[in-house]
């Protein structure tokens, strides 16, 4: 664990009330004050109601770039900080704010590994209706996402990558704040998001980070300008902490790829690792992959980065790295070689288009919620139905005739289907004129 620097002057502890009032009135915290807040949160000295008031004050009054950087570092240093200096290869991680049908982490981790980059990836909880990466990987029989820090480090040195559960030993102050943010409606705060993400990601030992900031109806960030601000905040703080950092702002106003589910998305990821799969996923994997290899110094120019990514996606090396990682974490790799072994739903039916026209808009969140109801999300008993989901999703700008499928629904329970259909039907809006599909990648922030 890295130690905090010893203070150069005596710090007189302020009252928690005065700190709350200072931020409420737009004041800027000093490093000592932020450190005191973190320490008092960890040891339980600051009561929870005052922690909640402080988070709300930050939500409304915001934090400066300097404050956000200090908050991030103090939260990172509140727990273990993994040392990967003994691994000579570049260590780059990728983070996404969470999206419907986003299986890029499943492809990018082995792609980066094949390119000579070590990927220390720990995953936390996504939005309530979004299926996270670990839930998708759980569709592979035997796959274990929980591991000790030592196991995590050993696997990185041996295999070159790991996708694991977020360790409670990393940034414990953030865990306290995050749980409270969920209860107080302060999740959307940009400095708190920045501090939360970067404190954990940089504690993993990453030297650099590629960030995918999603905006739209399938993201918790509904405003494009807010997404751009978050991308700038994260890259600015990353640089201030001497980490290489780049962010892409990407569209989440429709699902990514052709599938939403667990086993269905794993199978799509396998196809992508064979150089196949839907065009939007190919585009996003290519662009994010190029950022990873350039940040790692594996490829110098844009052309070289593009060639590196395309080569590993088509020559089978990224797929082999995926199998290496699955095997290292106890998963049955025969499912990767034979995707038909994954469970399939007992029933498949189409969602018919109610009229002729073009797909004008899709509410990705509604599709995610419908898939969750089918059983792809964890129920009250923690169970997941890996067979259910949707596939062959018709995208914005696609022309359909009345009765043609807008997507195919994979289900096992008729009662759940009836509930899910309300979301699926509402998700699509058709119009007589072809709309201009939104650009997948809106902005690059470096």
C-alpha positions as CSV (number, residue, x, y, z in Angstrom):
1,X,0.0,0.0,0.0
2,X,1.3,3.5,-0.8
3,X,1.6,5.8,2.1
4,X,0.3,9.4,2.2
5,X,2.9,12.1,2.4
6,X,3.5,13.4,5.9
7,X,1.8,16.8,6.5
8,X,4.2,19.7,6.6
9,X,2.2,21.8,9.0
10,X,-0.2,21.2,11.9
11,X,-3.8,20.8,10.8
12,X,-6.6,22.2,13.1
13,X,-9.6,20.0,12.7
14,X,-12.7,21.9,11.7
15,X,-16.2,20.9,12.6
16,X,-18.1,18.8,10.1
17,X,-20.9,21.4,10.1
18,X,-18.4,24.1,9.1
19,X,-17.2,21.9,6.2
20,X,-20.7,21.3,5.0
21,X,-21.5,25.0,5.2
22,X,-18.2,25.9,3.4
23,X,-19.1,23.7,0.4
24,X,-22.8,24.7,0.5
25,X,-21.7,28.3,0.1
26,X,-19.3,27.5,-2.8
27,X,-16.0,27.3,-0.9
28,X,-13.1,25.2,-2.0
29,X,-11.7,22.5,0.2
30,X,-8.0,22.2,1.0
31,X,-6.1,19.0,0.7
32,X,-6.0,18.7,4.5
33,X,-9.8,19.2,4.7
34,X,-10.5,16.5,2.1
35,X,-8.1,14.1,3.8
36,X,-9.8,14.8,7.1
37,X,-13.2,14.1,5.5
38,X,-12.0,10.8,4.1
39,X,-10.3,9.7,7.4
40,X,-13.4,10.7,9.4
41,X,-15.6,8.7,7.0
42,X,-13.5,5.6,7.3
43,X,-13.3,5.6,11.1
44,X,-17.0,6.5,11.5
45,X,-16.2,9.8,13.2
46,X,-18.4,11.7,10.7
47,X,-22.1,10.7,11.2
48,X,-23.9,9.4,8.2
49,X,-26.4,12.2,8.1
50,X,-23.5,14.7,7.8
51,X,-21.8,12.6,5.1
52,X,-25.1,12.7,3.2
53,X,-25.4,16.5,3.7
54,X,-21.8,16.9,2.4
55,X,-22.5,14.8,-0.7
56,X,-25.6,16.9,-1.4
57,X,-23.6,20.1,-1.0
58,X,-20.9,18.8,-3.4
59,X,-23.7,17.8,-5.8
60,X,-25.1,21.4,-5.9
61,X,-21.9,23.4,-5.4
62,X,-19.6,21.2,-7.5
63,X,-15.9,20.9,-7.0
64,X,-12.9,22.5,-8.8
65,X,-10.6,20.4,-10.9
66,X,-8.0,20.7,-8.1
67,X,-10.5,19.5,-5.4
68,X,-11.6,16.6,-7.6
69,X,-8.0,15.5,-8.2
70,X,-7.3,15.6,-4.4
71,X,-10.5,13.7,-3.6
72,X,-9.6,11.0,-6.1
73,X,-6.1,10.6,-4.7
74,X,-7.3,10.5,-1.1
75,X,-9.9,7.9,-1.9
76,X,-7.4,5.9,-3.8
77,X,-5.0,6.0,-0.8
78,X,-7.8,5.0,1.6
79,X,-7.1,1.4,1.0
80,X,-4.7,-0.9,-0.8
81,X,-2.9,0.3,-4.0
82,X,-1.7,-2.6,-6.2
83,X,1.9,-2.5,-7.2
84,X,2.4,-3.9,-10.7
85,X,5.9,-2.4,-11.3
86,X,7.4,-5.9,-11.4
87,X,5.4,-6.5,-14.7
88,X,7.4,-4.9,-17.5
89,X,4.6,-4.7,-20.0
90,X,2.4,-1.6,-20.2
91,X,-0.6,-1.8,-17.9
92,X,-3.8,-0.2,-19.4
93,X,-7.4,-0.6,-18.3
94,X,-10.6,0.3,-19.9
95,X,-13.7,1.7,-18.2
96,X,-17.2,2.3,-19.5
97,X,-20.0,4.2,-17.8
98,X,-22.3,1.3,-18.7
99,X,-24.5,0.7,-21.7
100,X,-27.2,-1.6,-23.0
101,X,-25.7,-4.4,-25.1
102,X,-22.2,-3.2,-24.5
103,X,-19.9,-6.2,-24.6
104,X,-16.7,-4.3,-25.6
105,X,-14.8,-5.2,-22.3
106,X,-15.2,-8.9,-23.3
107,X,-13.4,-8.1,-26.6
108,X,-11.0,-5.3,-25.6
109,X,-9.3,-7.1,-22.7
110,X,-8.1,-10.1,-24.8
111,X,-7.4,-7.8,-27.8
112,X,-5.1,-5.7,-25.7
113,X,-3.5,-8.8,-24.2
114,X,-2.8,-10.1,-27.7
115,X,-1.2,-6.7,-28.5
116,X,1.3,-7.0,-25.6
117,X,-0.7,-4.9,-23.0
118,X,-1.5,-6.1,-19.5
119,X,-5.2,-5.5,-18.6
120,X,-5.9,-5.2,-14.8
121,X,-9.8,-5.0,-15.0
122,X,-12.0,-5.0,-11.9
123,X,-15.7,-4.5,-12.4
124,X,-18.3,-3.0,-10.1
125,X,-22.0,-2.6,-10.2
126,X,-23.6,-1.0,-13.2
127,X,-26.9,0.8,-13.4
128,X,-29.8,-1.2,-12.0
129,X,-31.1,-2.4,-15.4
130,X,-27.7,-2.9,-17.1
131,X,-26.2,-6.4,-17.2
132,X,-22.6,-6.0,-16.2
133,X,-19.6,-7.7,-17.6
134,X,-19.2,-10.2,-14.8
135,X,-22.9,-11.3,-15.1
136,X,-22.2,-12.0,-18.8
137,X,-19.1,-14.0,-18.0
138,X,-21.0,-16.0,-15.4
139,X,-22.7,-17.7,-18.4
140,X,-19.5,-19.6,-18.9
141,X,-19.7,-22.6,-16.6
142,X,-17.0,-22.6,-13.9
143,X,-15.9,-19.0,-14.4
144,X,-14.9,-17.3,-11.2
145,X,-14.8,-13.6,-10.9
146,X,-14.0,-13.3,-7.2
147,X,-10.3,-13.4,-6.4
148,X,-7.8,-12.1,-3.8
149,X,-5.5,-9.2,-4.7
150,X,-2.6,-11.6,-4.8
151,X,-4.4,-14.0,-7.1
152,X,-5.3,-11.0,-9.3
153,X,-1.6,-9.9,-9.5
154,X,-0.4,-13.4,-10.1
155,X,-2.8,-13.9,-13.0
156,X,-1.8,-10.6,-14.6
157,X,1.9,-11.6,-14.5
158,X,1.1,-15.1,-15.8
159,X,-1.7,-14.6,-18.3
160,X,-1.6,-10.8,-19.0
161,X,-5.1,-9.9,-18.0
162,X,-8.0,-10.5,-15.6
163,X,-11.6,-9.5,-15.3
164,X,-12.6,-9.7,-11.7
165,X,-14.9,-8.4,-9.0
166,X,-14.1,-5.1,-7.5
167,X,-12.0,-5.7,-4.3
168,X,-13.4,-4.2,-1.1
169,X,-9.7,-3.6,-0.1
170,X,-9.4,-0.9,-2.9
171,X,-10.7,2.6,-2.2
172,X,-12.9,1.6,0.7
173,X,-13.9,5.3,1.3
174,X,-15.5,5.3,-2.2
175,X,-17.6,2.3,-1.2
176,X,-19.1,4.2,1.7
177,X,-19.7,7.3,-0.4
178,X,-21.2,5.3,-3.3
179,X,-23.7,3.4,-1.2
180,X,-24.8,6.8,0.3
181,X,-25.0,8.4,-3.1
182,X,-27.4,5.7,-4.2
183,X,-29.7,6.6,-1.3
184,X,-29.4,10.4,-1.6
185,X,-29.8,11.0,-5.3
186,X,-26.3,12.3,-5.8
187,X,-25.0,9.6,-8.3
188,X,-24.9,12.1,-11.2
189,X,-22.4,14.4,-9.5
190,X,-19.5,14.8,-12.0
191,X,-16.7,15.2,-9.4
192,X,-18.1,12.3,-7.3
193,X,-18.3,10.1,-10.4
194,X,-14.7,11.1,-11.4
195,X,-13.4,10.4,-7.9
196,X,-15.3,7.1,-7.6
197,X,-14.1,5.7,-11.0
198,X,-10.5,6.8,-11.0
199,X,-9.8,6.1,-7.3
200,X,-10.6,2.4,-7.9
201,X,-9.2,2.1,-11.4
202,X,-5.8,3.7,-10.5
203,X,-5.7,1.6,-7.3
204,X,-5.7,-1.5,-9.6
205,X,-2.2,-0.6,-10.8
206,X,-3.1,0.7,-14.2
207,X,-0.6,3.1,-15.8
208,X,-3.2,4.4,-18.2
209,X,-7.0,4.3,-18.7
210,X,-9.2,4.4,-21.8
211,X,-12.7,5.6,-20.8
212,X,-16.0,5.2,-22.7
213,X,-18.4,7.8,-21.5
214,X,-21.9,7.0,-22.8
215,X,-24.8,9.4,-23.1
216,X,-28.4,8.9,-24.1
217,X,-31.6,7.1,-23.0
218,X,-29.7,3.9,-22.2
219,X,-27.2,5.7,-19.9
220,X,-27.5,7.4,-16.5
221,X,-26.0,10.4,-18.4
222,X,-28.9,11.7,-20.5
223,X,-27.3,15.1,-21.5
224,X,-24.6,15.2,-24.1
225,X,-22.9,18.2,-22.7
226,X,-22.7,16.6,-19.2
227,X,-21.1,13.5,-20.8
228,X,-18.5,15.7,-22.5
229,X,-17.8,17.5,-19.1
230,X,-17.4,14.1,-17.4
231,X,-14.9,13.0,-20.1
232,X,-12.9,16.2,-19.6
233,X,-13.0,15.8,-15.8
234,X,-11.7,12.2,-15.9
235,X,-8.9,12.9,-18.4
236,X,-7.9,16.0,-16.5
237,X,-7.7,14.3,-13.1
238,X,-6.0,11.2,-14.7
239,X,-3.3,13.5,-16.1
240,X,-2.9,15.3,-12.8
241,X,-2.2,12.0,-11.2
242,X,0.4,11.2,-13.8
243,X,-1.6,8.6,-15.6
244,X,-2.1,8.4,-19.3
245,X,-5.8,8.9,-20.0
246,X,-8.1,9.3,-23.0
247,X,-11.9,9.3,-23.3
248,X,-14.4,8.8,-26.0
249,X,-18.0,10.1,-25.7
250,X,-20.2,7.6,-27.4
251,X,-23.9,7.3,-28.2
252,X,-26.2,5.1,-26.0
253,X,-29.6,6.0,-27.6
254,X,-30.0,2.5,-28.9
255,X,-28.5,-0.8,-27.8
256,X,-25.0,-1.7,-28.9
257,X,-24.7,-4.7,-31.2
258,X,-27.4,-7.1,-32.1
259,X,-28.1,-8.7,-28.7
260,X,-28.9,-8.0,-25.1
261,X,-28.6,-10.8,-22.5
262,X,-25.9,-12.8,-21.0
263,X,-25.1,-15.9,-23.1
264,X,-26.4,-14.1,-26.2
265,X,-23.8,-11.3,-25.6
266,X,-21.0,-13.7,-24.9
267,X,-21.7,-15.4,-28.3
268,X,-21.6,-12.1,-30.0
269,X,-18.3,-11.2,-28.3
270,X,-16.9,-14.5,-29.5
271,X,-18.0,-13.6,-33.1
272,X,-16.3,-10.2,-32.7
273,X,-13.1,-12.0,-31.6
274,X,-13.2,-13.9,-34.9
275,X,-13.5,-10.6,-36.8
276,X,-17.2,-11.0,-37.4
277,X,-20.2,-9.4,-35.6
278,X,-22.3,-6.3,-36.0
279,X,-20.8,-3.2,-37.6
280,X,-21.5,-0.8,-34.7
281,X,-19.6,-3.1,-32.2
282,X,-16.8,-3.5,-34.7
283,X,-16.5,0.3,-35.0
284,X,-16.4,0.8,-31.2
285,X,-14.0,-2.0,-30.6
286,X,-11.7,-0.7,-33.3
287,X,-11.7,2.8,-32.0
288,X,-11.3,1.9,-28.3
289,X,-8.7,-0.8,-29.2
290,X,-6.7,1.8,-31.1
291,X,-6.7,4.1,-28.1
292,X,-5.4,1.3,-25.8
293,X,-2.5,0.3,-28.0
294,X,-1.5,3.9,-28.6
295,X,-1.7,4.8,-24.9
296,X,0.4,1.7,-24.1
297,X,3.0,2.8,-26.7
298,X,2.6,-0.5,-28.6
299,X,1.6,1.4,-31.7
300,X,2.8,4.9,-32.5
301,X,0.7,6.2,-35.4
302,X,-3.1,6.0,-36.0
303,X,-2.5,3.7,-39.0
304,X,-0.2,1.4,-37.0
305,X,-2.8,1.2,-34.2
306,X,-5.6,0.4,-36.6
307,X,-3.5,-2.4,-38.3
308,X,-2.5,-3.9,-34.9
309,X,-6.1,-4.1,-33.7
310,X,-7.4,-5.5,-37.0
311,X,-4.7,-8.1,-37.2
312,X,-5.3,-9.5,-33.7
313,X,-9.1,-9.6,-34.3
314,X,-8.7,-11.6,-37.5
315,X,-5.7,-13.9,-36.9
316,X,-7.3,-15.6,-33.9
317,X,-4.7,-14.3,-31.3
318,X,-7.3,-12.2,-29.4
319,X,-9.6,-15.2,-29.2
320,X,-6.8,-17.4,-27.8
321,X,-6.1,-14.8,-25.1
322,X,-9.8,-14.7,-24.2
323,X,-9.6,-18.5,-23.8
324,X,-6.4,-18.2,-21.7
325,X,-8.2,-15.7,-19.4
326,X,-11.4,-17.8,-19.1
327,X,-9.3,-20.9,-18.3
328,X,-7.2,-19.1,-15.7
329,X,-10.4,-18.1,-13.9
330,X,-11.9,-21.6,-13.9
331,X,-14.1,-21.3,-17.0
332,X,-14.9,-24.1,-19.4
333,X,-13.2,-23.0,-22.7
334,X,-15.1,-25.6,-24.8
335,X,-18.0,-23.1,-24.7
336,X,-15.7,-20.6,-26.4
337,X,-14.7,-23.1,-29.0
338,X,-18.4,-24.3,-29.4
339,X,-20.7,-21.4,-28.6
340,X,-23.7,-23.6,-29.5
341,X,-23.1,-25.2,-26.1
342,X,-24.5,-22.1,-24.3
343,X,-28.0,-22.5,-23.0
344,X,-30.8,-21.5,-25.4
345,X,-34.3,-20.4,-24.5
346,X,-37.3,-22.7,-25.0
347,X,-39.2,-20.1,-27.0
348,X,-38.3,-17.5,-29.5
349,X,-40.8,-15.0,-30.9
350,X,-40.6,-11.8,-32.9
351,X,-41.6,-8.4,-31.8
352,X,-43.7,-7.4,-34.9
353,X,-43.6,-3.8,-36.3
354,X,-47.0,-2.3,-35.8
355,X,-46.9,-0.4,-39.1
356,X,-44.6,0.3,-42.1
357,X,-41.9,2.9,-41.7
358,X,-38.4,3.6,-40.5
359,X,-37.1,3.0,-37.0
360,X,-36.9,6.5,-35.8
361,X,-35.9,6.1,-32.1
362,X,-35.2,3.3,-29.7
363,X,-35.3,3.6,-25.9
364,X,-32.4,1.4,-24.9
365,X,-33.3,1.5,-21.2
366,X,-36.7,0.0,-22.0
367,X,-35.2,-2.9,-23.9
368,X,-32.8,-3.5,-21.0
369,X,-35.6,-3.4,-18.5
370,X,-37.6,-5.8,-20.6
371,X,-34.6,-8.2,-20.8
372,X,-34.2,-7.9,-17.0
373,X,-37.8,-9.0,-16.5
374,X,-37.3,-12.0,-18.8
375,X,-34.7,-13.2,-16.2
376,X,-31.3,-12.0,-17.6
377,X,-30.9,-9.8,-14.5
378,X,-30.5,-11.1,-11.0
379,X,-33.8,-11.9,-9.3
380,X,-34.5,-11.6,-5.5
381,X,-32.7,-15.0,-5.0
382,X,-29.6,-13.9,-7.1
383,X,-30.4,-16.2,-10.0
384,X,-29.9,-15.3,-13.6
385,X,-31.4,-17.0,-16.7
386,X,-28.5,-17.1,-19.1
387,X,-30.6,-18.2,-22.0
388,X,-33.0,-15.2,-22.2
389,X,-32.6,-11.9,-24.0
390,X,-33.2,-10.3,-27.4
391,X,-31.4,-10.6,-30.7
392,X,-31.5,-9.3,-34.3
393,X,-32.2,-5.8,-33.0
394,X,-33.3,-3.5,-35.8
395,X,-31.4,-0.2,-35.5
396,X,-32.3,3.5,-36.0
397,X,-32.7,4.2,-39.7
398,X,-33.8,0.7,-40.6
399,X,-36.9,0.3,-42.8
400,X,-39.5,-2.2,-41.8
401,X,-42.8,-3.5,-43.1
402,X,-45.8,-4.0,-40.9
403,X,-45.4,-7.4,-39.1
404,X,-41.7,-7.6,-39.7
405,X,-39.6,-8.3,-36.6
406,X,-38.1,-5.4,-34.8
407,X,-36.2,-7.9,-32.8
408,X,-36.4,-11.6,-31.7
409,X,-37.3,-12.3,-28.1
410,X,-35.7,-15.4,-26.3
411,X,-37.8,-16.4,-23.3
412,X,-38.6,-19.3,-21.0
413,X,-41.6,-17.9,-19.0
414,X,-44.8,-16.7,-20.7
415,X,-45.8,-14.6,-17.7
416,X,-42.5,-12.8,-17.7
417,X,-42.8,-12.3,-21.5
418,X,-46.1,-10.5,-21.1
419,X,-44.6,-8.1,-18.6
420,X,-41.5,-7.6,-20.8
421,X,-43.5,-6.9,-23.9
422,X,-44.9,-3.7,-22.4
423,X,-41.3,-2.3,-22.4
424,X,-40.3,-3.8,-25.7
425,X,-43.3,-2.3,-27.6
426,X,-42.8,1.1,-26.0
427,X,-39.1,1.1,-26.8
428,X,-39.6,1.5,-30.6
429,X,-41.0,4.6,-32.4
430,X,-41.5,4.3,-36.2
431,X,-41.8,7.2,-38.6
432,X,-42.5,7.5,-42.4
433,X,-39.3,9.3,-43.1
434,X,-35.8,7.9,-42.7
435,X,-34.0,9.6,-39.8
436,X,-30.3,10.3,-39.8
437,X,-28.7,7.8,-37.4
438,X,-26.7,9.4,-34.6
439,X,-22.9,9.1,-34.8
440,X,-21.6,6.3,-32.6
441,X,-18.5,8.3,-31.5
442,X,-19.3,11.9,-30.6
443,X,-16.0,13.2,-29.3
444,X,-12.5,12.2,-28.3
445,X,-11.1,13.9,-25.2
446,X,-7.3,13.4,-24.5
